[in-house]
Amino acid sequence: MAVRKPIGVVLLMVLVLGWMSAEGLLAQPDKRIDINTAGEAELVGLPGIGPSIAKRIVEYRENNGPFAKVEDLMNVRGIGEKKFLQIRDLVTVQSPSPQPQQTP
């Protein structure tokens, strides 16, 4: 005869394990790559991004200023919608820290 655990114990175990998993996820720092600060070596680690596209991303940023949103990556030659969809959850654009105002 099989031993049956009360449903309450099973539910409690599921809730506790789910809570522990959620806590672990919340405690982890953001692992996404900031496309406004990443160098070519970091960018090459993204799916579908080789050395030449990584170089274009950095050059685009240097020539046009920081990316305002991750979707702006599609302005870089070689990154179309398909490639963008592969990497969009792996990249971020952090808002720049405010610059102190100088008084005259």
OpenMM code with the backbone's topology and positions (N, CA, C; nanometers):
from openmm import Vec3, app, unit

residues = "MET ALA VAL ARG LYS PRO ILE GLY VAL VAL LEU LEU MET VAL LEU VAL LEU GLY TRP MET SER ALA GLU GLY LEU LEU ALA GLN PRO ASP LYS ARG ILE ASP ILE ASN THR ALA GLY GLU ALA GLU LEU VAL GLY LEU PRO GLY ILE GLY PRO SER ILE ALA LYS ARG ILE VAL GLU TYR ARG GLU ASN ASN GLY PRO PHE ALA LYS VAL GLU ASP LEU MET ASN VAL ARG GLY ILE GLY GLU LYS LYS PHE LEU GLN ILE ARG ASP LEU VAL THR VAL GLN SER PRO SER PRO GLN PRO GLN GLN THR PRO".split()
positions = [
    Vec3(0.0836, -0.1174, 0.0000),
    Vec3(0.0000, 0.0000, 0.0000),
    Vec3(0.0885, 0.1242, 0.0000),
    Vec3(0.0616, 0.2166, -0.0901),
    Vec3(0.1404, 0.3386, -0.1031),
    Vec3(0.1040, 0.4364, 0.0072),
    Vec3(0.2051, 0.5056, 0.0560),
    Vec3(0.1830, 0.6063, 0.1582),
    Vec3(0.1475, 0.7371, 0.0873),
    Vec3(0.0391, 0.7989, 0.1269),
    Vec3(-0.0059, 0.9234, 0.0651),
    Vec3(0.0184, 1.0380, 0.1612),
    Vec3(0.0842, 1.1386, 0.1113),
    Vec3(0.1097, 1.2570, 0.1937),
    Vec3(-0.0128, 1.3464, 0.1868),
    Vec3(-0.0442, 1.4097, 0.2954),
    Vec3(-0.1568, 1.5038, 0.2920),
    Vec3(-0.1272, 1.6158, 0.1934),
    Vec3(-0.2279, 1.6572, 0.1224),
    Vec3(-0.2138, 1.7611, 0.0196),
    Vec3(-0.1585, 1.8912, 0.0766),
    Vec3(-0.1896, 1.9228, 0.1999),
    Vec3(-0.1402, 2.0453, 0.2629),
    Vec3(0.0109, 2.0466, 0.2739),
    Vec3(0.0714, 1.9325, 0.3063),
    Vec3(0.2169, 1.9246, 0.3190),
    Vec3(0.2818, 1.9446, 0.1824),
    Vec3(0.2251, 1.8821, 0.0809),
    Vec3(0.2789, 1.8950, -0.0539),
    Vec3(0.2688, 2.0402, -0.1004),
    Vec3(0.1548, 2.1030, -0.0791),
    Vec3(0.1375, 2.2431, -0.1182),
    Vec3(0.2356, 2.3339, -0.0445),
    Vec3(0.2548, 2.3078, 0.0829),
    Vec3(0.3488, 2.3873, 0.1608),
    Vec3(0.4901, 2.3745, 0.1049),
    Vec3(0.5291, 2.2532, 0.0683),
    Vec3(0.6620, 2.2311, 0.0119),
    Vec3(0.6777, 2.3070, -0.1207),
    Vec3(0.5753, 2.3016, -0.2037),
    Vec3(0.5799, 2.3712, -0.3319),
    Vec3(0.5921, 2.5217, -0.3099),
    Vec3(0.5144, 2.5757, -0.2166),
    Vec3(0.5201, 2.7189, -0.1888),
    Vec3(0.6559, 2.7616, -0.1360),
    Vec3(0.7121, 2.6835, -0.0443),
    Vec3(0.8424, 2.7178, 0.0131),
    Vec3(0.9501, 2.7122, -0.0939),
    Vec3(0.9505, 2.6071, -0.1756),
    Vec3(1.0511, 2.5955, -0.2811),
    Vec3(1.0360, 2.7074, -0.3835),
    Vec3(0.9139, 2.7423, -0.4181),
    Vec3(0.8901, 2.8531, -0.5111),
    Vec3(0.9379, 2.9843, -0.4533),
    Vec3(0.9137, 3.0067, -0.3260),
    Vec3(0.9568, 3.1291, -0.2596),
    Vec3(1.1089, 3.1379, -0.2572),
    Vec3(1.1744, 3.0255, -0.2267),
    Vec3(1.3201, 3.0239, -0.2223),
    Vec3(1.3783, 3.0535, -0.3604),
    Vec3(1.3182, 2.9990, -0.4648),
    Vec3(1.3664, 3.0247, -0.6003),
    Vec3(1.3491, 3.1712, -0.6366),
    Vec3(1.2341, 3.2267, -0.6034),
    Vec3(1.2088, 3.3678, -0.6345),
    Vec3(1.3057, 3.4575, -0.5583),
    Vec3(1.3335, 3.4257, -0.4336),
    Vec3(1.4280, 3.5051, -0.3551),
    Vec3(1.5660, 3.5019, -0.4190),
    Vec3(1.6078, 3.3854, -0.4675),
    Vec3(1.7381, 3.3735, -0.5318),
    Vec3(1.7457, 3.4569, -0.6580),
    Vec3(1.6395, 3.4580, -0.7356),
    Vec3(1.6375, 3.5359, -0.8585),
    Vec3(1.6418, 3.6847, -0.8295),
    Vec3(1.5699, 3.7272, -0.7275),
    Vec3(1.5670, 3.8688, -0.6933),
    Vec3(1.6999, 3.9159, -0.6367),
    Vec3(1.7721, 3.8264, -0.5719),
    Vec3(1.8970, 3.8642, -0.5088),
    Vec3(2.0113, 3.8748, -0.6099),
    Vec3(1.9958, 3.8126, -0.7283),
    Vec3(2.1014, 3.8154, -0.8271),
    Vec3(2.1065, 3.9524, -0.8946),
    Vec3(2.2270, 4.0026, -0.9153),
    Vec3(2.2381, 4.1301, -0.9855),
    Vec3(2.2025, 4.1119, -1.1328),
    Vec3(2.1705, 4.2215, -1.1982),
    Vec3(2.1350, 4.2205, -1.3393),
    Vec3(2.2566, 4.1752, -1.4198),
    Vec3(2.2425, 4.0676, -1.4937),
    Vec3(2.3533, 4.0114, -1.5703),
    Vec3(2.3529, 4.0595, -1.7149),
    Vec3(2.2612, 4.1477, -1.7505),
    Vec3(2.2551, 4.1953, -1.8881),
    Vec3(2.3732, 4.2873, -1.9171),
    Vec3(2.4100, 4.2919, -2.0434),
    Vec3(2.5225, 4.3746, -2.0869),
    Vec3(2.4708, 4.5131, -2.1227),
    Vec3(2.5329, 4.6141, -2.0656),
    Vec3(2.4969, 4.7526, -2.0965),
    Vec3(2.5643, 4.7904, -2.2282),
    Vec3(2.4843, 4.8107, -2.3316),
    Vec3(2.5400, 4.8376, -2.4642),
    Vec3(2.6031, 4.9759, -2.4737),
    Vec3(2.5852, 5.0589, -2.3729),
    Vec3(2.6485, 5.1911, -2.3730),
    Vec3(2.7869, 5.1900, -2.3092),
    Vec3(2.8207, 5.0830, -2.2412),
    Vec3(2.9522, 5.0781, -2.1757),
    Vec3(3.0331, 4.9553, -2.2151),
    Vec3(2.9693, 4.8562, -2.2771),
    Vec3(3.0375, 4.7306, -2.3101),
    Vec3(3.1423, 4.7516, -2.4186),
    Vec3(3.2524, 4.6820, -2.4035),
    Vec3(3.3557, 4.6824, -2.5055),
    Vec3(3.3290, 4.5717, -2.6072),
    Vec3(3.4112, 4.5678, -2.7095),
    Vec3(3.3938, 4.4681, -2.8153),
    Vec3(3.3995, 4.3260, -2.7602),
    Vec3(3.4904, 4.2994, -2.6684),
    Vec3(3.5065, 4.1642, -2.6136),
    Vec3(3.3788, 4.1174, -2.5437),
    Vec3(3.3153, 4.2065, -2.4704),
    Vec3(3.1894, 4.1722, -2.4025),
    Vec3(3.0781, 4.1470, -2.5031),
    Vec3(3.0705, 4.2302, -2.6034),
    Vec3(2.9635, 4.2200, -2.7030),
    Vec3(2.9742, 4.0928, -2.7849),
    Vec3(3.0960, 4.0454, -2.8100),
    Vec3(3.1161, 3.9225, -2.8870),
    Vec3(3.0542, 3.8028, -2.8146),
    Vec3(3.0357, 3.8119, -2.6858),
    Vec3(2.9744, 3.7033, -2.6098),
    Vec3(2.8250, 3.6877, -2.6348),
    Vec3(2.7648, 3.7821, -2.7031),
    Vec3(2.6212, 3.7745, -2.7319),
    Vec3(2.5969, 3.6835, -2.8524),
    Vec3(2.4837, 3.6111, -2.8531),
    Vec3(2.4531, 3.5222, -2.9657),
    Vec3(2.4457, 3.5987, -3.0973),
    Vec3(2.5170, 3.5495, -3.1970),
    Vec3(2.5119, 3.6087, -3.3298),
    Vec3(2.5951, 3.7344, -3.3480),
    Vec3(2.6665, 3.7743, -3.2440),
    Vec3(2.7494, 3.8952, -3.2530),
    Vec3(2.8957, 3.8527, -3.2613),
    Vec3(2.9534, 3.8724, -3.3777),
    Vec3(3.0946, 3.8424, -3.3977),
    Vec3(3.1779, 3.9683, -3.3816),
    Vec3(3.3078, 3.9554, -3.4037),
    Vec3(3.3967, 4.0705, -3.3859),
    Vec3(3.3606, 4.1906, -3.4727),
    Vec3(3.3188, 4.1678, -3.5964),
    Vec3(3.2914, 4.2817, -3.6841),
    Vec3(3.1657, 4.3570, -3.6410),
    Vec3(3.0618, 4.2855, -3.5996),
    Vec3(2.9400, 4.3547, -3.5535),
    Vec3(2.9655, 4.4214, -3.4191),
    Vec3(3.0430, 4.3573, -3.3321),
    Vec3(3.0772, 4.4191, -3.2035),
    Vec3(3.1506, 4.5506, -3.2265),
    Vec3(3.2406, 4.5508, -3.3224),
    Vec3(3.3148, 4.6734, -3.3552),
    Vec3(3.2192, 4.7811, -3.4071),
    Vec3(3.1213, 4.7413, -3.4895),
    Vec3(3.0246, 4.8376, -3.5429),
    Vec3(2.9373, 4.8970, -3.4318),
    Vec3(2.9047, 4.8152, -3.3334),
    Vec3(2.8228, 4.8648, -3.2203),
    Vec3(2.8999, 4.9743, -3.1469),
    Vec3(3.0255, 4.9476, -3.1171),
    Vec3(3.1082, 5.0453, -3.0458),
    Vec3(3.1274, 5.1708, -3.1311),
    Vec3(3.1543, 5.1534, -3.2599),
    Vec3(3.1714, 5.2695, -3.3486),
    Vec3(3.0424, 5.3506, -3.3590),
    Vec3(2.9295, 5.2826, -3.3673),
    Vec3(2.8013, 5.3527, -3.3754),
    Vec3(2.7816, 5.4388, -3.2506),
    Vec3(2.8113, 5.3815, -3.1359),
    Vec3(2.7963, 5.4527, -3.0088),
    Vec3(2.8901, 5.5726, -3.0022),
    Vec3(3.0130, 5.5555, -3.0496),
    Vec3(3.1101, 5.6652, -3.0477),
    Vec3(3.0691, 5.7780, -3.1431),
    Vec3(3.0110, 5.7424, -3.2572),
    Vec3(2.9736, 5.8415, -3.3586),
    Vec3(2.8381, 5.9075, -3.3332),
    Vec3(2.7474, 5.8374, -3.2666),
    Vec3(2.6102, 5.8863, -3.2500),
    Vec3(2.5698, 5.9126, -3.1055),
    Vec3(2.6586, 5.8877, -3.0130),
    Vec3(2.6251, 5.9041, -2.8720),
    Vec3(2.5635, 5.7768, -2.8163),
    Vec3(2.5317, 5.7772, -2.6886),
    Vec3(2.4799, 5.6565, -2.6240),
    Vec3(2.3450, 5.6139, -2.6820),
    Vec3(2.3214, 5.4834, -2.6741),
    Vec3(2.1934, 5.4284, -2.7164),
    Vec3(2.0863, 5.4736, -2.6178),
    Vec3(1.9719, 5.5175, -2.6672),
    Vec3(1.8619, 5.5596, -2.5802),
    Vec3(1.7803, 5.4395, -2.5340),
    Vec3(1.7711, 5.3375, -2.6191),
    Vec3(1.6958, 5.2158, -2.5858),
    Vec3(1.7593, 5.0999, -2.6605),
    Vec3(1.7370, 4.9773, -2.6131),
    Vec3(1.8011, 4.8611, -2.6741),
    Vec3(1.7588, 4.8429, -2.8193),
    Vec3(1.6399, 4.8857, -2.8539),
    Vec3(1.5919, 4.8723, -2.9916),
    Vec3(1.6788, 4.9515, -3.0903),
    Vec3(1.7510, 5.0507, -3.0407),
    Vec3(1.8394, 5.1298, -3.1259),
    Vec3(1.9528, 5.0456, -3.1838),
    Vec3(1.9768, 4.9279, -3.1282),
    Vec3(2.0780, 4.8391, -3.1852),
    Vec3(2.0466, 4.8053, -3.3302),
    Vec3(1.9195, 4.8074, -3.3660),
    Vec3(1.8815, 4.7744, -3.5037),
    Vec3(1.9269, 4.8826, -3.6021),
    Vec3(1.9770, 4.9951, -3.5522),
    Vec3(2.0340, 5.0982, -3.6387),
    Vec3(2.1772, 5.0635, -3.6805),
    Vec3(2.2343, 4.9633, -3.6144),
    Vec3(2.3708, 4.9210, -3.6454),
    Vec3(2.3644, 4.8238, -3.7631),
    Vec3(2.4469, 4.8494, -3.8645),
    Vec3(2.4501, 4.7608, -3.9814),
    Vec3(2.4848, 4.6190, -3.9372),
    Vec3(2.4046, 4.5247, -3.9820),
    Vec3(2.4263, 4.3839, -3.9474),
    Vec3(2.3349, 4.3342, -3.8372),
    Vec3(2.2606, 4.4243, -3.7729),
    Vec3(2.1657, 4.3824, -3.6691),
    Vec3(2.0251, 4.4147, -3.7175),
    Vec3(1.9595, 4.3116, -3.7645),
    Vec3(1.8205, 4.3251, -3.8060),
    Vec3(1.7287, 4.2776, -3.6951),
    Vec3(1.6027, 4.2691, -3.7264),
    Vec3(1.5038, 4.2298, -3.6260),
    Vec3(1.5311, 4.0895, -3.5715),
    Vec3(1.5664, 3.9965, -3.6584),
    Vec3(1.5896, 3.8577, -3.6153),
    Vec3(1.7050, 3.8488, -3.5151),
    Vec3(1.8156, 3.9131, -3.5482),
    Vec3(1.9322, 3.9101, -3.4583),
    Vec3(1.9010, 3.9859, -3.3288),
    Vec3(1.8300, 4.0984, -3.3434),
    Vec3(1.7929, 4.1756, -3.2256),
    Vec3(1.7091, 4.0922, -3.1297),
    Vec3(1.6133, 4.0169, -3.1828),
    Vec3(1.5272, 3.9348, -3.0974),
    Vec3(1.6066, 3.8283, -3.0230),
    Vec3(1.7194, 3.7850, -3.0785),
    Vec3(1.8046, 3.6869, -3.0113),
    Vec3(1.8744, 3.7459, -2.8884),
    Vec3(1.9024, 3.8756, -2.8937),
    Vec3(1.9855, 3.9348, -2.7877),
    Vec3(1.9134, 4.0346, -2.6987),
    Vec3(1.7903, 4.0716, -2.7321),
    Vec3(1.7260, 4.1827, -2.6597),
    Vec3(1.7120, 4.1581, -2.5098),
    Vec3(1.6935, 4.0337, -2.4664),
    Vec3(1.6809, 4.0069, -2.3230),
    Vec3(1.8164, 3.9960, -2.2538),
    Vec3(1.9237, 4.0041, -2.3306),
    Vec3(2.0583, 3.9908, -2.2753),
    Vec3(2.1304, 4.1242, -2.2645),
    Vec3(2.0658, 4.2301, -2.3182),
    Vec3(2.1282, 4.3625, -2.3168),
    Vec3(2.0382, 4.4634, -2.2467),
    Vec3(2.0995, 4.5721, -2.2064),
    Vec3(2.0257, 4.6789, -2.1396),
    Vec3(2.0899, 4.8124, -2.1733),
    Vec3(2.0181, 4.9169, -2.1455),
    Vec3(2.0704, 5.0525, -2.1538),
    Vec3(2.0458, 5.1142, -2.0171),
    Vec3(2.1527, 5.1314, -1.9428),
    Vec3(2.1408, 5.1919, -1.8107),
    Vec3(2.1284, 5.3419, -1.8285),
    Vec3(2.0457, 5.4024, -1.7473),
    Vec3(2.0361, 5.5478, -1.7549),
    Vec3(2.1642, 5.6062, -1.6973),
    Vec3(2.2205, 5.7035, -1.7660),
    Vec3(2.3463, 5.7623, -1.7173),
    Vec3(2.3259, 5.8328, -1.5848),
    Vec3(2.4299, 5.8299, -1.5039),
    Vec3(2.4195, 5.8999, -1.3760),
    Vec3(2.4209, 6.0495, -1.4037),
    Vec3(2.3415, 6.1247, -1.3287),
    Vec3(2.3345, 6.2685, -1.3541),
    Vec3(2.4684, 6.3359, -1.3323),
    Vec3(2.5019, 6.4265, -1.4213),
    Vec3(2.6276, 6.5005, -1.4108),
    Vec3(2.6067, 6.6188, -1.3164),
    Vec3(2.7020, 6.6444, -1.2292),
    Vec3(2.6876, 6.7593, -1.1383),
    Vec3(2.6892, 6.8889, -1.2207),
    Vec3(2.6028, 6.9798, -1.1834),
    Vec3(2.5961, 7.1078, -1.2530),
    Vec3(2.7026, 7.2009, -1.1980),
    Vec3(2.7677, 7.2688, -1.2915),
    Vec3(2.8713, 7.3629, -1.2509),
    Vec3(2.8105, 7.5028, -1.2435),
    Vec3(2.8468, 7.5732, -1.1415),
    Vec3(2.7997, 7.7100, -1.1278),
    Vec3(2.9026, 7.8035, -1.1861),
    Vec3(2.8592, 7.9071, -1.2595),
    Vec3(2.9550, 8.0012, -1.3218),
    Vec3(3.0279, 8.0857, -1.2220),
] * unit.nanometer
topology = app.Topology()
chain = topology.addChain("A")
for resn in residues:
    res = topology.addResidue(resn, chain)
    for name in ("N", "CA", "C"):
        topology.addAtom(name, app.Element.getBySymbol(name[0]), res)
